[in-house]
């Protein structure tokens, strides 16, 4: 098996599996319970919060556990949008559906939402975003790494300009595809809110976190027993939280060079096939590559590769039922219906990339015949 669909989800690290299993066997208490088992669970949540905060470079009291990236995005955007601070929201047209669909809802609630289109290489420049910020802007929401093309957005530079033009506005970043892969520094980049997810970094599914900068107040959107300081009520998923923390402790940016070599090998060799196009540019994450294969439709190539034990994607796994990629459509890509996304992890090897190139070349020749 060759697994090149790590943007959809990553395999859990063995260390994470062992951590979660140990918790489920021995420390199953509710962290809100005041007996010994509950207090033990509460300690696990507290220590895990410290580990996630350390990986983010923030303080533990700025980390709030959620069910994943989608919920983190929703809480940040719905809780951060405040009509008293202004009615304008600035975002991009290539955000994850968790952001775009929430923006659609806010637009119906009376907000003005500006969705900035990308350039042909999938990039969005600093000036593209800065030019749309006005004193009436109450929220800026820009992803760090695009989940389909890997394009890196200039979120490290936007905080200062936002606060200069609209001091009361909040800055949210969806960092689901960058956290744990490329450096992400919300504390020093002027970011108020940031969404991250466990299952993109070899942790469990169903757990994520929202960074809320100290001093920032947002309205809760989930109500209940007041867990996570009233930001996200509900009994904490302690086993998954402990696994998330373990996955954070395993982050190693030294993996990036080897992952980049895998991506570079695939890109240079796949472009030798007639009709293939790179849907992207130079400023990309090492972990994502989007290629169109001429007139071969995505699902045909995907199924053929699956039959060979090579698992890839034709786009976002969170866009079921969507008619094609909204990202490639906004980029005006030449062959959006033939796009395949390859996404990598630290467990992939150059040998896998070589095998994939051989199989894709064979499949392409067979389909042409």
C-alpha positions as CSV (number, residue, x, y, z in Angstrom):
1,X,0.0,0.0,0.0
2,X,1.2,3.5,-0.9
3,X,-0.8,6.1,1.0
4,X,-0.6,9.6,-0.6
5,X,-3.9,11.0,0.8
6,X,-2.6,12.5,4.1
7,X,-4.5,15.8,3.7
8,X,-7.7,13.8,4.2
9,X,-6.3,12.0,7.2
10,X,-3.0,10.6,8.5
11,X,-2.4,7.1,9.9
12,X,-2.1,7.3,13.7
13,X,1.4,7.1,15.0
14,X,2.1,3.9,17.0
15,X,3.1,6.0,20.0
16,X,-0.3,7.7,19.8
17,X,-2.2,4.4,19.6
18,X,-0.4,3.2,22.7
19,X,-1.2,6.5,24.6
20,X,-4.9,6.4,23.7
21,X,-5.2,2.7,24.5
22,X,-3.6,3.1,27.9
23,X,-6.0,5.9,28.8
24,X,-9.1,4.0,27.6
25,X,-8.0,1.0,29.8
26,X,-7.1,2.7,33.0
27,X,-8.1,6.4,33.1
28,X,-11.7,6.6,31.8
29,X,-13.1,9.1,34.4
30,X,-15.0,12.2,33.5
31,X,-12.7,15.2,34.2
32,X,-15.6,17.1,35.7
33,X,-16.1,14.4,38.4
34,X,-14.6,15.3,41.8
35,X,-13.5,11.7,42.7
36,X,-10.1,10.2,42.2
37,X,-10.8,8.9,38.7
38,X,-12.2,12.3,37.6
39,X,-9.3,14.2,39.0
40,X,-6.9,11.9,37.2
41,X,-8.7,12.6,33.9
42,X,-8.5,16.3,34.6
43,X,-4.8,16.1,35.1
44,X,-4.5,14.4,31.7
45,X,-6.4,17.2,30.1
46,X,-4.3,19.8,31.8
47,X,-1.0,18.2,30.9
48,X,-2.2,17.6,27.3
49,X,-3.2,21.3,27.0
50,X,0.4,22.2,28.0
51,X,1.8,19.9,25.3
52,X,-0.5,21.3,22.5
53,X,0.3,24.9,23.7
54,X,4.0,24.1,23.5
55,X,3.7,22.9,19.9
56,X,1.8,26.1,19.0
57,X,4.2,28.4,20.9
58,X,1.4,29.8,23.1
59,X,0.3,29.6,26.7
60,X,-1.9,26.7,27.9
61,X,-4.8,29.0,28.9
62,X,-5.0,30.1,25.2
63,X,-5.8,26.5,24.0
64,X,-9.4,25.3,23.9
65,X,-10.1,21.7,22.9
66,X,-12.8,21.0,20.2
67,X,-14.0,18.1,18.1
68,X,-11.7,19.1,15.2
69,X,-10.9,21.7,12.6
70,X,-14.4,22.2,11.4
71,X,-15.8,23.0,14.8
72,X,-12.8,25.2,15.6
73,X,-13.4,27.2,12.4
74,X,-17.1,27.6,13.2
75,X,-16.5,28.7,16.8
76,X,-13.9,31.2,15.7
77,X,-15.9,32.7,12.9
78,X,-19.3,32.7,14.4
79,X,-18.0,33.7,17.8
80,X,-15.6,36.3,16.4
81,X,-17.9,38.1,14.0
82,X,-19.4,41.1,15.8
83,X,-21.6,43.6,14.0
84,X,-20.8,46.2,16.7
85,X,-17.2,46.2,15.5
86,X,-18.1,46.5,11.8
87,X,-20.1,44.6,9.1
88,X,-17.3,43.7,6.8
89,X,-15.6,40.3,6.7
90,X,-12.6,39.5,4.5
91,X,-11.7,36.0,3.5
92,X,-10.5,34.1,0.4
93,X,-12.5,32.2,-2.2
94,X,-10.3,29.1,-1.7
95,X,-11.0,28.4,2.0
96,X,-12.1,25.1,3.4
97,X,-15.9,24.5,3.3
98,X,-15.9,24.8,7.1
99,X,-15.0,28.5,6.5
100,X,-16.8,29.2,3.3
101,X,-20.2,27.7,4.4
102,X,-20.0,29.6,7.7
103,X,-19.3,32.8,5.7
104,X,-22.4,32.1,3.6
105,X,-24.4,31.9,6.8
106,X,-23.0,35.2,8.1
107,X,-23.8,36.9,4.8
108,X,-27.4,35.9,5.3
109,X,-27.2,37.5,8.7
110,X,-26.3,40.9,7.3
111,X,-22.6,40.9,7.1
112,X,-20.7,41.9,4.0
113,X,-18.3,39.1,3.0
114,X,-15.5,39.7,0.6
115,X,-14.0,36.5,-0.9
116,X,-10.6,37.2,-2.6
117,X,-9.9,35.1,-5.7
118,X,-6.5,33.5,-6.2
119,X,-4.0,34.0,-9.0
120,X,-3.5,31.3,-11.6
121,X,-0.9,29.6,-9.5
122,X,-3.2,29.3,-6.5
123,X,-1.5,32.1,-4.6
124,X,-3.1,35.1,-2.9
125,X,-0.7,38.0,-2.4
126,X,-0.4,40.2,0.7
127,X,-1.7,43.3,-1.3
128,X,-4.7,41.3,-2.6
129,X,-5.9,41.0,1.0
130,X,-4.5,44.2,2.5
131,X,-6.3,46.3,-0.1
132,X,-9.7,44.9,1.0
133,X,-9.2,45.7,4.7
134,X,-11.1,48.8,5.8
135,X,-12.0,50.5,9.1
136,X,-15.4,48.7,8.9
137,X,-13.7,45.2,8.8
138,X,-14.6,43.2,11.9
139,X,-13.0,39.8,10.9
140,X,-10.2,38.6,8.7
141,X,-10.1,34.8,8.1
142,X,-7.4,33.4,5.9
143,X,-6.1,29.8,5.8
144,X,-2.3,29.3,6.1
145,X,-1.9,26.4,3.7
146,X,-4.5,25.5,1.0
147,X,-5.7,22.0,1.4
148,X,-5.9,21.2,-2.3
149,X,-2.9,22.9,-3.8
150,X,-0.6,23.5,-0.8
151,X,-0.3,27.2,-1.6
152,X,1.0,29.1,1.4
153,X,-0.8,32.3,2.3
154,X,0.9,35.4,3.8
155,X,-0.7,35.1,7.2
156,X,2.6,36.0,8.9
157,X,2.3,39.6,7.6
158,X,-1.4,40.3,7.8
159,X,-1.9,40.9,11.5
160,X,-0.1,44.2,11.6
161,X,-1.9,45.8,8.7
162,X,-5.3,44.5,10.0
163,X,-4.7,46.1,13.4
164,X,-3.4,49.3,11.9
165,X,-6.5,49.8,9.7
166,X,-9.2,48.2,11.9
167,X,-7.8,47.9,15.5
168,X,-10.9,46.1,16.9
169,X,-11.0,43.5,14.1
170,X,-10.1,39.9,14.8
171,X,-7.7,37.8,12.7
172,X,-8.5,34.1,12.3
173,X,-6.3,31.5,10.6
174,X,-7.3,28.0,9.6
175,X,-4.0,26.3,10.2
176,X,-5.2,22.7,9.9
177,X,-2.9,21.9,6.9
178,X,0.1,23.8,8.2
179,X,0.3,23.0,11.9
180,X,2.9,20.3,12.5
181,X,4.1,20.5,8.9
182,X,5.6,24.0,8.4
183,X,6.3,26.6,11.1
184,X,3.2,28.4,12.4
185,X,3.7,31.2,14.9
186,X,0.3,32.7,15.9
187,X,1.7,34.5,19.0
188,X,4.3,36.5,17.0
189,X,2.2,36.9,13.8
190,X,-0.6,38.9,15.4
191,X,-3.1,36.1,15.0
192,X,-6.1,36.2,17.4
193,X,-7.8,32.9,16.6
194,X,-6.3,29.7,15.0
195,X,-7.8,26.3,14.2
196,X,-5.8,23.1,14.3
197,X,-6.7,19.4,14.0
198,X,-5.2,16.2,15.5
199,X,-5.8,13.7,12.6
200,X,-3.7,15.7,10.2
201,X,-0.6,15.1,12.3
202,X,-0.9,11.4,13.1
203,X,-3.3,11.8,16.0
204,X,-6.9,10.6,16.6
205,X,-9.9,11.8,14.6
206,X,-12.6,13.8,16.4
207,X,-10.3,16.1,18.3
208,X,-8.8,19.5,17.6
209,X,-8.1,22.8,19.2
210,X,-8.8,26.5,18.9
211,X,-6.2,29.1,19.9
212,X,-7.7,32.2,21.3
213,X,-5.1,34.9,22.1
214,X,-5.2,36.1,25.7
215,X,-7.4,39.2,26.0
216,X,-9.6,38.2,23.0
217,X,-13.2,37.6,23.8
218,X,-15.6,35.7,21.5
219,X,-19.2,34.7,21.9
220,X,-19.7,30.9,22.7
221,X,-21.7,29.0,20.1
222,X,-21.9,25.7,22.0
223,X,-23.8,25.8,25.3
224,X,-23.9,23.2,28.1
225,X,-21.9,22.5,31.3
226,X,-19.3,25.2,30.8
227,X,-16.3,23.1,29.9
228,X,-13.4,24.8,28.1
229,X,-14.2,28.0,29.9
230,X,-17.7,28.1,28.3
231,X,-16.2,28.3,24.8
232,X,-17.0,24.7,24.0
233,X,-19.2,22.9,26.5
234,X,-19.4,19.1,26.5
235,X,-17.6,16.3,28.3
236,X,-14.0,16.3,27.2
237,X,-12.8,13.4,25.0
238,X,-9.9,12.7,27.3
239,X,-8.5,9.7,25.4
240,X,-8.4,11.6,22.1
241,X,-7.0,14.7,23.9
242,X,-4.1,12.6,25.3
243,X,-3.5,11.2,21.8
244,X,-3.5,14.7,20.3
245,X,-0.9,15.8,22.8
246,X,1.3,12.8,22.0
247,X,1.1,13.6,18.3
248,X,2.1,17.1,19.0
249,X,5.2,15.9,20.9
250,X,6.3,13.9,17.8
251,X,6.3,16.9,15.5
252,X,9.7,17.3,13.8
253,X,10.2,19.9,11.1
254,X,13.4,18.1,10.1
255,X,11.1,15.7,8.2
256,X,10.3,18.5,5.7
257,X,13.5,18.1,3.6
258,X,12.8,14.5,2.9
259,X,9.1,15.1,2.2
260,X,10.1,17.9,-0.2
261,X,12.4,15.4,-2.1
262,X,9.4,13.1,-2.5
263,X,7.3,15.9,-3.8
264,X,10.0,17.2,-6.2
265,X,10.6,13.7,-7.6
266,X,6.9,13.2,-8.3
267,X,6.5,16.6,-9.8
268,X,9.5,16.5,-12.1
269,X,8.7,13.0,-13.3
270,X,4.9,13.3,-13.7
271,X,5.4,16.5,-15.8
272,X,7.3,14.4,-18.3
273,X,3.9,12.7,-19.2
274,X,2.2,14.5,-22.1
275,X,-0.6,16.8,-21.1
276,X,0.1,16.9,-17.3
277,X,-0.1,20.2,-15.6
278,X,1.0,21.4,-12.1
279,X,-1.9,23.1,-10.4
280,X,0.2,25.4,-8.2
281,X,3.2,27.6,-7.9
282,X,6.5,27.9,-6.1
283,X,5.4,28.9,-2.6
284,X,3.8,25.6,-1.5
285,X,3.9,23.3,1.4
286,X,6.2,20.3,0.9
287,X,3.3,18.0,1.9
288,X,0.8,18.7,-1.0
289,X,1.0,18.4,-4.8
290,X,-1.8,18.9,-7.3
291,X,-1.5,17.5,-10.8
292,X,-3.9,17.3,-13.7
293,X,-3.5,14.4,-16.1
294,X,-4.7,15.8,-19.5
295,X,-8.0,14.4,-20.6
296,X,-8.1,11.6,-18.1
297,X,-10.8,12.3,-15.6
298,X,-9.9,12.4,-11.9
299,X,-12.1,9.5,-10.9
300,X,-10.8,7.2,-13.6
301,X,-7.2,7.8,-12.6
302,X,-8.1,7.6,-8.9
303,X,-9.8,4.3,-9.3
304,X,-7.0,2.9,-11.4
305,X,-4.4,3.9,-8.8
306,X,-6.6,2.5,-6.0
307,X,-6.6,-0.9,-7.9
308,X,-2.8,-0.8,-7.7
309,X,-2.9,-0.1,-3.9
310,X,-2.0,3.6,-4.4
311,X,-4.3,6.0,-2.5
312,X,-4.7,9.6,-3.6
313,X,-7.5,12.1,-3.8
314,X,-9.3,14.2,-6.4
315,X,-9.8,17.1,-3.9
316,X,-11.0,17.9,-0.4
317,X,-12.4,14.9,1.5
318,X,-14.7,17.4,3.2
319,X,-16.5,18.4,0.0
320,X,-18.7,15.4,-0.6
321,X,-21.4,16.1,-3.2
322,X,-19.6,19.2,-4.5
323,X,-19.4,19.6,-8.2
324,X,-15.7,19.7,-8.8
325,X,-13.0,21.7,-6.9
326,X,-14.0,25.2,-6.0
327,X,-10.3,25.9,-5.5
328,X,-9.3,24.9,-9.1
329,X,-12.4,26.7,-10.4
330,X,-11.3,29.9,-8.7
331,X,-7.8,29.4,-10.1
332,X,-9.3,28.9,-13.6
333,X,-7.2,25.8,-13.9
334,X,-7.0,24.4,-17.4
335,X,-8.0,20.8,-16.6
336,X,-9.8,20.8,-13.2
337,X,-11.7,17.6,-14.0
338,X,-8.5,15.6,-14.3
339,X,-6.8,16.8,-11.1
340,X,-5.3,14.5,-8.6
341,X,-4.0,15.6,-5.2
342,X,-1.0,13.8,-3.7
343,X,-0.4,14.6,0.0
344,X,2.4,13.2,2.0
345,X,3.5,12.4,5.6
346,X,6.7,11.6,7.4
347,X,6.1,8.0,6.8
348,X,6.2,8.2,3.0
349,X,9.4,7.3,1.2
350,X,11.2,8.1,-2.1
351,X,10.8,4.5,-3.1
352,X,7.0,4.9,-2.9
353,X,7.2,7.9,-5.1
354,X,9.3,6.0,-7.7
355,X,6.7,3.1,-7.7
356,X,3.9,5.6,-8.0
357,X,5.5,7.2,-11.1
358,X,6.0,3.8,-12.7
359,X,2.4,2.8,-12.1
360,X,0.9,6.2,-13.2
361,X,3.0,6.0,-16.4
362,X,1.7,2.5,-17.1
363,X,-1.9,3.5,-16.3
364,X,-1.7,6.7,-18.5
365,X,-0.4,4.7,-21.5
366,X,-3.1,2.1,-21.0
367,X,-5.9,4.6,-20.9
368,X,-4.5,6.5,-23.9
369,X,-4.7,3.2,-25.9
